[in-house]
Amino acid sequence: MNENLSFSKGSNFKEYGGSKMPTAVRISEALLNDARKFSKVDHRSLTGQIEHWARIGKCAEENPDLTYDLIKEILIGIEELNQGEREEYQFG
């Protein structure tokens, strides 16, 4: 069975610049149940968990040679820059 799930297009994705209008999407019950479990573990909203997976998946498709951990570190680095955290990289 599929359920409707609404989330804001572009929320948490500054680069998409979409409107904040809710958009209904249909996803499988299995995916929804997995998202509920992971959202509790990762302390995210259900919408936030699905958006997180979508963002990671999009990056993985665009960069198939990168590992999940590297994608996650890159996204963390981008968010740190967006929040004004700048620090010179120390090699070694």
N, CA, C and O atoms as a GROMACS GRO file, in nm:
protein
  368
    1MET      N    1   0.083  -0.118   0.000
    1MET     CA    2   0.000   0.000   0.000
    1MET      C    3   0.088   0.125   0.000
    1MET      O    4   0.189   0.129   0.070
    2ASN      N    5   0.052   0.225  -0.076
    2ASN     CA    6   0.124   0.351  -0.080
    2ASN      C    7   0.054   0.454   0.006
    2ASN      O    8  -0.068   0.451   0.020
    3GLU      N    9   0.131   0.544   0.064
    3GLU     CA   10   0.076   0.653   0.143
    3GLU      C   11   0.120   0.784   0.083
    3GLU      O   12   0.224   0.792   0.019
    4ASN      N   13   0.040   0.887   0.104
    4ASN     CA   14   0.081   1.021   0.063
    4ASN      C   15   0.165   1.080   0.174
    4ASN      O   16   0.134   1.064   0.292
    5LEU      N   17   0.269   1.148   0.136
    5LEU     CA   18   0.355   1.214   0.232
    5LEU      C   19   0.383   1.352   0.178
    5LEU      O   20   0.428   1.366   0.064
    6SER      N   21   0.357   1.454   0.256
    6SER     CA   22   0.382   1.589   0.210
    6SER      C   23   0.509   1.642   0.272
    6SER      O   24   0.536   1.620   0.390
    7PHE      N   25   0.587   1.711   0.190
    7PHE     CA   26   0.702   1.782   0.242
    7PHE      C   27   0.729   1.901   0.153
    7PHE      O   28   0.687   1.905   0.037
    8SER      N   29   0.798   1.997   0.208
    8SER     CA   30   0.822   2.121   0.135
    8SER      C   31   0.929   2.101   0.031
    8SER      O   32   1.039   2.056   0.060
    9LYS      N   33   0.895   2.136  -0.091
    9LYS     CA   34   0.991   2.130  -0.201
    9LYS      C   35   1.101   2.230  -0.172
    9LYS      O   36   1.076   2.350  -0.153
   10GLY      N   37   1.223   2.181  -0.168
   10GLY     CA   38   1.336   2.270  -0.148
   10GLY      C   39   1.373   2.294  -0.003
   10GLY      O   40   1.475   2.356   0.023
   11SER      N   41   1.294   2.248   0.093
   11SER     CA   42   1.331   2.274   0.231
   11SER      C   43   1.459   2.198   0.263
   11SER      O   44   1.474   2.082   0.225
   12ASN      N   45   1.548   2.263   0.332
   12ASN     CA   46   1.680   2.212   0.365
   12ASN      C   47   1.772   2.200   0.244
   12ASN      O   48   1.886   2.158   0.259
   13PHE      N   49   1.726   2.237   0.126
   13PHE     CA   50   1.807   2.230   0.006
   13PHE      C   51   1.817   2.370  -0.053
   13PHE      O   52   1.744   2.402  -0.147
   14LYS      N   53   1.905   2.452  -0.002
   14LYS     CA   54   1.918   2.589  -0.049
   14LYS      C   55   1.944   2.595  -0.199
   14LYS      O   56   1.896   2.686  -0.267
   15GLU      N   57   2.019   2.498  -0.250
   15GLU     CA   58   2.056   2.503  -0.391
   15GLU      C   59   1.937   2.480  -0.483
   15GLU      O   60   1.946   2.515  -0.601
   16TYR      N   61   1.828   2.425  -0.436
   16TYR     CA   62   1.712   2.402  -0.520
   16TYR      C   63   1.625   2.526  -0.531
   16TYR      O   64   1.558   2.545  -0.632
   17GLY      N   65   1.625   2.610  -0.431
   17GLY     CA   66   1.552   2.736  -0.437
   17GLY      C   67   1.405   2.720  -0.467
   17GLY      O   68   1.342   2.812  -0.519
   18GLY      N   69   1.348   2.606  -0.435
   18GLY     CA   70   1.207   2.582  -0.463
   18GLY      C   71   1.116   2.656  -0.368
   18GLY      O   72   1.160   2.712  -0.268
   19SER      N   73   0.989   2.656  -0.401
   19SER     CA   74   0.891   2.720  -0.314
   19SER      C   75   0.873   2.637  -0.188
   19SER      O   76   0.916   2.522  -0.180
   20LYS      N   77   0.810   2.697  -0.092
   20LYS     CA   78   0.784   2.626   0.034
   20LYS      C   79   0.647   2.560   0.034
   20LYS      O   80   0.597   2.519   0.138
   21MET      N   81   0.586   2.550  -0.083
   21MET     CA   82   0.455   2.486  -0.095
   21MET      C   83   0.470   2.336  -0.071
   21MET      O   84   0.559   2.274  -0.130
   22PRO      N   85   0.386   2.277   0.013
   22PRO     CA   86   0.393   2.132   0.033
   22PRO      C   87   0.360   2.058  -0.097
   22PRO      O   88   0.276   2.101  -0.175
   23THR      N   89   0.430   1.947  -0.117
   23THR     CA   90   0.410   1.866  -0.236
   23THR      C   91   0.381   1.724  -0.190
   23THR      O   92   0.458   1.665  -0.115
   24ALA      N   93   0.271   1.669  -0.236
   24ALA     CA   94   0.236   1.531  -0.201
   24ALA      C   95   0.313   1.435  -0.291
   24ALA      O   96   0.317   1.453  -0.412
   25VAL      N   97   0.372   1.335  -0.230
   25VAL     CA   98   0.441   1.230  -0.306
   25VAL      C   99   0.391   1.095  -0.257
   25VAL      O  100   0.349   1.081  -0.142
   26ARG      N  101   0.398   0.997  -0.344
   26ARG     CA  102   0.355   0.863  -0.308
   26ARG      C  103   0.480   0.776  -0.294
   26ARG      O  104   0.561   0.767  -0.386
   27ILE      N  105   0.494   0.713  -0.177
   27ILE     CA  106   0.606   0.621  -0.156
   27ILE      C  107   0.552   0.492  -0.099
   27ILE      O  108   0.442   0.488  -0.044
   28SER      N  109   0.631   0.387  -0.111
   28SER     CA  110   0.586   0.257  -0.062
   28SER      C  111   0.579   0.258   0.091
   28SER      O  112   0.648   0.334   0.158
   29GLU      N  113   0.495   0.172   0.141
   29GLU     CA  114   0.482   0.159   0.286
   29GLU      C  115   0.613   0.110   0.348
   29GLU      O  116   0.649   0.151   0.459
   30ALA      N  117   0.684   0.024   0.277
   30ALA     CA  118   0.812  -0.028   0.327
   30ALA      C  119   0.913   0.085   0.344
   30ALA      O  120   0.981   0.093   0.446
   31LEU      N  121   0.923   0.174   0.243
   31LEU     CA  122   1.016   0.286   0.253
   31LEU      C  123   0.973   0.380   0.365
   31LEU      O  124   1.057   0.430   0.440
   32LEU      N  125   0.845   0.404   0.376
   32LEU     CA  126   0.794   0.490   0.483
   32LEU      C  127   0.827   0.433   0.620
   32LEU      O  128   0.868   0.507   0.710
   33ASN      N  129   0.810   0.303   0.637
   33ASN     CA  130   0.842   0.239   0.766
   33ASN      C  131   0.991   0.247   0.796
   33ASN      O  132   1.030   0.273   0.910
   34ASP      N  133   1.075   0.224   0.694
   34ASP     CA  134   1.219   0.238   0.714
   34ASP      C  135   1.255   0.381   0.754
   34ASP      O  136   1.336   0.403   0.844
   35ALA      N  137   1.195   0.477   0.686
   35ALA     CA  138   1.222   0.618   0.717
   35ALA      C  139   1.181   0.652   0.859
   35ALA      O  140   1.250   0.728   0.927
   36ARG      N  141   1.070   0.596   0.905
   36ARG     CA  142   1.027   0.620   1.044
   36ARG      C  143   1.132   0.568   1.143
   36ARG      O  144   1.165   0.636   1.240
   37LYS      N  145   1.183   0.447   1.117
   37LYS     CA  146   1.285   0.388   1.207
   37LYS      C  147   1.412   0.472   1.208
   37LYS      O  148   1.462   0.510   1.314
   38PHE      N  149   1.464   0.501   1.090
   38PHE     CA  150   1.590   0.575   1.081
   38PHE      C  151   1.574   0.718   1.132
   38PHE      O  152   1.668   0.772   1.190
   39SER      N  153   1.458   0.779   1.113
   39SER     CA  154   1.439   0.917   1.160
   39SER      C  155   1.448   0.924   1.312
   39SER      O  156   1.499   1.021   1.367
   40LYS      N  157   1.400   0.821   1.379
   40LYS     CA  158   1.410   0.820   1.526
   40LYS      C  159   1.554   0.803   1.571
   40LYS      O  160   1.599   0.871   1.663
   41VAL      N  161   1.627   0.714   1.506
   41VAL     CA  162   1.766   0.688   1.541
   41VAL      C  163   1.852   0.812   1.513
   41VAL      O  164   1.938   0.848   1.593
   42ASP      N  165   1.827   0.877   1.398
   42ASP     CA  166   1.908   0.992   1.356
   42ASP      C  167   1.853   1.125   1.406
   42ASP      O  168   1.906   1.231   1.372
   43HIS      N  169   1.746   1.121   1.487
   43HIS     CA  170   1.685   1.242   1.544
   43HIS      C  171   1.646   1.343   1.436
   43HIS      O  172   1.676   1.462   1.445
   44ARG      N  173   1.579   1.292   1.332
   44ARG     CA  174   1.527   1.376   1.224
   44ARG      C  175   1.377   1.358   1.220
   44ARG      O  176   1.322   1.259   1.269
   45SER      N  177   1.310   1.455   1.159
   45SER     CA  178   1.168   1.436   1.132
   45SER      C  179   1.157   1.333   1.020
   45SER      O  180   1.256   1.304   0.952
   46LEU      N  181   1.039   1.279   1.001
   46LEU     CA  182   1.018   1.185   0.892
   46LEU      C  183   1.050   1.251   0.758
   46LEU      O  184   1.116   1.192   0.673
   47THR      N  185   1.003   1.372   0.741
   47THR     CA  186   1.032   1.447   0.619
   47THR      C  187   1.182   1.470   0.604
   47THR      O  188   1.238   1.453   0.496
   48GLY      N  189   1.246   1.509   0.714
   48GLY     CA  190   1.390   1.532   0.711
   48GLY      C  191   1.468   1.408   0.672
   48GLY      O  192   1.568   1.417   0.600
   49GLN      N  193   1.423   1.291   0.720
   49GLN     CA  194   1.492   1.166   0.686
   49GLN      C  195   1.481   1.136   0.538
   49GLN      O  196   1.579   1.099   0.474
   50ILE      N  197   1.362   1.152   0.484
   50ILE     CA  198   1.342   1.125   0.341
   50ILE      C  199   1.420   1.226   0.256
   50ILE      O  200   1.479   1.188   0.155
   51GLU      N  201   1.422   1.352   0.298
   51GLU     CA  202   1.501   1.453   0.226
   51GLU      C  203   1.650   1.420   0.233
   51GLU      O  204   1.722   1.436   0.135
   52HIS      N  205   1.695   1.374   0.349
   52HIS     CA  206   1.836   1.335   0.366
   52HIS      C  207   1.871   1.222   0.269
   52HIS      O  208   1.972   1.230   0.198
   53TRP      N  209   1.789   1.119   0.266
   53TRP     CA  210   1.814   1.008   0.174
   53TRP      C  211   1.813   1.055   0.029
   53TRP      O  212   1.895   1.011  -0.052
   54ALA      N  213   1.721   1.144  -0.004
   54ALA     CA  214   1.713   1.195  -0.142
   54ALA      C  215   1.839   1.272  -0.178
   54ALA      O  216   1.893   1.258  -0.288
   55ARG      N  217   1.885   1.353  -0.086
   55ARG     CA  218   2.005   1.434  -0.112
   55ARG      C  219   2.129   1.346  -0.126
   55ARG      O  220   2.209   1.366  -0.217
   56ILE      N  221   2.144   1.247  -0.037
   56ILE     CA  222   2.257   1.154  -0.045
   56ILE      C  223   2.249   1.074  -0.176
   56ILE      O  224   2.349   1.058  -0.245
   57GLY      N  225   2.131   1.026  -0.208
   57GLY     CA  226   2.113   0.948  -0.331
   57GLY      C  227   2.144   1.029  -0.455
   57GLY      O  228   2.206   0.978  -0.548
   58LYS      N  229   2.101   1.153  -0.457
   58LYS     CA  230   2.128   1.242  -0.571
   58LYS      C  231   2.279   1.261  -0.586
   58LYS      O  232   2.333   1.251  -0.696
   59CYS      N  233   2.347   1.287  -0.476
   59CYS     CA  234   2.493   1.304  -0.480
   59CYS      C  235   2.561   1.176  -0.526
   59CYS      O  236   2.656   1.180  -0.604
   60ALA      N  237   2.514   1.061  -0.477
   60ALA     CA  238   2.574   0.933  -0.515
   60ALA      C  239   2.557   0.904  -0.663
   60ALA      O  240   2.649   0.853  -0.728
   61GLU      N  241   2.440   0.937  -0.718
   61GLU     CA  242   2.419   0.916  -0.861
   61GLU      C  243   2.507   1.008  -0.944
   61GLU      O  244   2.558   0.968  -1.049
   62GLU      N  245   2.524   1.131  -0.899
   62GLU     CA  246   2.605   1.227  -0.972
   62GLU      C  247   2.755   1.200  -0.957
   62GLU      O  248   2.834   1.244  -1.040
   63ASN      N  249   2.794   1.129  -0.851
   63ASN     CA  250   2.935   1.102  -0.821
   63ASN      C  251   2.952   0.955  -0.783
   63ASN      O  252   2.979   0.925  -0.667
   64PRO      N  253   2.937   0.864  -0.878
   64PRO     CA  254   2.936   0.720  -0.844
   64PRO      C  255   3.066   0.668  -0.784
   64PRO      O  256   3.066   0.559  -0.726
   65ASP      N  257   3.176   0.741  -0.796
   65ASP     CA  258   3.303   0.694  -0.742
   65ASP      C  259   3.321   0.731  -0.595
   65ASP      O  260   3.415   0.683  -0.531
   66LEU      N  261   3.233   0.815  -0.541
   66LEU     CA  262   3.246   0.857  -0.401
   66LEU      C  263   3.174   0.761  -0.309
   66LEU      O  264   3.068   0.708  -0.342
   67THR      N  265   3.234   0.738  -0.192
   67THR     CA  266   3.170   0.654  -0.091
   67THR      C  267   3.065   0.736  -0.016
   67THR      O  268   3.065   0.859  -0.020
   68TYR      N  269   2.976   0.665   0.053
   68TYR     CA  270   2.875   0.731   0.136
   68TYR      C  271   2.942   0.822   0.238
   68TYR      O  272   2.901   0.936   0.256
   69ASP      N  273   3.045   0.772   0.305
   69ASP     CA  274   3.113   0.851   0.408
   69ASP      C  275   3.173   0.980   0.351
   69ASP      O  276   3.166   1.085   0.414
   70LEU      N  277   3.232   0.972   0.232
   70LEU     CA  278   3.290   1.090   0.171
   70LEU      C  279   3.181   1.190   0.132
   70LEU      O  280   3.196   1.311   0.152
   71ILE      N  281   3.071   1.141   0.076
   71ILE     CA  282   2.959   1.229   0.042
   71ILE      C  283   2.908   1.299   0.167
   71ILE      O  284   2.884   1.420   0.166
   72LYS      N  285   2.892   1.224   0.274
   72LYS     CA  286   2.843   1.282   0.400
   72LYS      C  287   2.940   1.389   0.452
   72LYS      O  288   2.896   1.495   0.496
   73GLU      N  289   3.070   1.362   0.447
   73GLU     CA  290   3.169   1.460   0.493
   73GLU      C  291   3.168   1.586   0.407
   73GLU      O  292   3.183   1.696   0.458
   74ILE      N  293   3.151   1.569   0.276
   74ILE     CA  294   3.143   1.685   0.187
   74ILE      C  295   3.020   1.770   0.220
   74ILE      O  296   3.030   1.892   0.227
   75LEU      N  297   2.906   1.705   0.241
   75LEU     CA  298   2.784   1.778   0.275
   75LEU      C  299   2.797   1.850   0.410
   75LEU      O  300   2.748   1.961   0.426
   76ILE      N  301   2.864   1.786   0.505
   76ILE     CA  302   2.889   1.850   0.635
   76ILE      C  303   2.978   1.972   0.614
   76ILE      O  304   2.953   2.078   0.672
   77GLY      N  305   3.083   1.957   0.532
   77GLY     CA  306   3.173   2.069   0.505
   77GLY      C  307   3.101   2.185   0.439
   77GLY      O  308   3.125   2.301   0.474
   78ILE      N  309   3.013   2.156   0.344
   78ILE     CA  310   2.935   2.262   0.279
   78ILE      C  311   2.848   2.335   0.380
   78ILE      O  312   2.839   2.458   0.378
   79GLU      N  313   2.783   2.259   0.468
   79GLU     CA  314   2.698   2.322   0.569
   79GLU      C  315   2.780   2.405   0.667
   79GLU      O  316   2.735   2.512   0.710
   80GLU      N  317   2.899   2.358   0.703
   80GLU     CA  318   2.987   2.438   0.790
   80GLU      C  319   3.024   2.570   0.723
   80GLU      O  320   3.025   2.674   0.788
   81LEU      N  321   3.053   2.565   0.594
   81LEU     CA  322   3.083   2.689   0.521
   81LEU      C  323   2.963   2.782   0.519
   81LEU      O  324   2.976   2.903   0.536
   82ASN      N  325   2.844   2.724   0.497
   82ASN     CA  326   2.721   2.804   0.496
   82ASN      C  327   2.696   2.871   0.630
   82ASN      O  328   2.634   2.978   0.635
   83GLN      N  329   2.742   2.810   0.738
   83GLN     CA  330   2.722   2.865   0.872
   83GLN      C  331   2.840   2.953   0.915
   83GLN      O  332   2.846   2.996   1.030
   84GLY      N  333   2.931   2.979   0.823
   84GLY     CA  334   3.042   3.069   0.853
   84GLY      C  335   3.160   3.005   0.922
   84GLY      O  336   3.252   3.076   0.964
   85GLU      N  337   3.161   2.874   0.934
   85GLU     CA  338   3.274   2.805   0.997
   85GLU      C  339   3.383   2.785   0.892
   85GLU      O  340   3.370   2.701   0.803
   86ARG      N  341   3.487   2.862   0.903
   86ARG     CA  342   3.599   2.851   0.809
   86ARG      C  343   3.728   2.831   0.886
   86ARG      O  344   3.759   2.905   0.979
   87GLU      N  345   3.799   2.730   0.846
   87GLU     CA  346   3.924   2.698   0.916
   87GLU      C  347   4.018   2.637   0.812
   87GLU      O  348   3.976   2.553   0.732
   88GLU      N  349   4.142   2.678   0.814
   88GLU     CA  350   4.240   2.627   0.718
   88GLU      C  351   4.261   2.478   0.742
   88GLU      O  352   4.276   2.434   0.855
   89TYR      N  353   4.264   2.401   0.632
   89TYR     CA  354   4.286   2.257   0.642
   89TYR      C  355   4.430   2.230   0.683
   89TYR      O  356   4.524   2.288   0.629
   90GLN      N  357   4.446   2.141   0.778
   90GLN     CA  358   4.578   2.100   0.826
   90GLN      C  359   4.613   1.964   0.766
   90GLN      O  360   4.550   1.864   0.800
   91PHE      N  361   4.712   1.960   0.680
   91PHE     CA  362   4.753   1.834   0.618
   91PHE      C  363   4.831   1.750   0.719
   91PHE      O  364   4.901   1.802   0.806
   92GLY      N  365   4.816   1.617   0.704
   92GLY     CA  366   4.894   1.524   0.785
   92GLY      C  367   4.838   1.504   0.915
   92GLY      O  368   4.892   1.428   0.995
   0.00000   0.00000   0.00000
